């Protein structure tokens, strides 16, 4: 069980403020989804947590600052699925997923039977047997995205960061991937932070939403509190209908603009 604390985290790119003083506590086993229009700062928050973007403020895991952790220990604690992953050439899908076990392999060591068993289990759960034997250079964008998610899951880090994890996937694989993450979260107390454009999926799978706009938090709460027409209209500049299903699912539907 691992908690994540962001204390006044700010990210700047050449003088442009991408995230301004973001503070939050993500509890062990919680799924927080960061939403917002393009340029709101969603990806920058995840990149700061992953340690690949410079930031000010503090990021702590179970009360200890990540800045004091080695890169190897950071990788054991945090797995990251980027928005635009780049896969190395010349390896099979299975070999790529096996890279997720690198943080646990000793220097000059090799993957253990347990490492390979873990990878095989993830490949089976995500229905990747056909991709496992193919060269990654032959795969489509959606197929590559499925492998990137599999590699992150195989890493078995207690914190999982997902930056638009389903943007290249069809609806079936979207559900398959998110259901697996949700099941791992519930079974093993996985702490998840995601950035998503699909507001309906964000509301379905997350415990809590944070809406960002121009680097600032502008709304925070459960889906029914954040996914409201007046809020989405103000910060996305769109006209939408929000429908609540009998099971509590919040569905966001854009209104078609009249054509003159």
C-alpha positions, 0 to 999 in steps of 0.5 A, a space after each residue: 500500500 503506497 501513498 503519493 503526496 504532491 506538495 506545491 509542485 510547479 513545472 516551467 518550460 522556458 519560462 512558461 508555467 505548465 503547472 502552478 503549485 499543484 498539491 494533492 494527496 493520492 491515498 493508497 489504492 486510489 485512482 486519481 484521474 487528471 482531466 482538462 483541455 490541451 495544455 492544461 498541465 495534465 501530462 506535466 504533472 505525470 512527468 514530474 512524478 515520474 522524474 523525467 521533467 524538472 519541477 519545484 516543490 516536493 513529491 513524496 511516496 509514503 512520506 519520503 521525498 522521491 528526490 532522495 531515491 535512486 533511479 533504480 528505486 524510483 523505477 521499483 516504485 513508479 511505472 509510467 505509460 507515456 502518451 507517445 511511447 517510443 519502442 526500441 527496434 529489433 525486439 519481439 513484443 515479449 522481449 519488450 514487456 520483459 524490460 518492465 522487470 529491469 528494476 529488479 534485475 541485479 547488475 550483470 544479472 539475468 531475468 529470473 523464472 519469476 520475472 518471465 512468469 510475471 511477463 507471461 501472465 501479463 501477456 495472457 491477461 492482456 491477450 497479447 500472445 499474437 503480439 508477443 512473437 512479433 517484431 515491435 517494428 511491425 506493430 501499429 500504434 494501437 498494438 504498440 500502446 498495448 505492449 507499453 501498458 503491459 510493460 508497465 503492469 509487468 513492472 509491478 510498481 505500487 504506483 502506476 502513471 497512465 498518460 492517455 493510455 487508451 488514446 490509440 486503442 479501439 473500444 474493446 482494448 480500452 475496456 480490457 486494459 482499464 479493467 485489468 488496471 482496476 482489478 490490480 488496483 483492487 487486488 493489490 492496492 495499486 495507486 493509479 494516477 492517469 491523464 485522460 481526454 475521454 471524460 466518460 472513461 475517466 469518470 467510470 474508472 477513477 475514484 476522483 477527478 481533478 480538472 486542470 486549466 492553464 496549469 491550475 486546479 479548477 475542480 476536484 471531486 467525484 465524477 458527478 461533482 466535476 463532470 457537470 455541463 456548466 463546469 465543462 462549458 466554462 473550461 473546455 468551451 463546449 456544449 455537452 449533455 451529462 447523463 447519469 445511468 441507473 448504476 451511477 455512471 456519468 456519460 458526457 455527450 457533446 451537443 452538435 452545433 447547429 449548422 447555418 
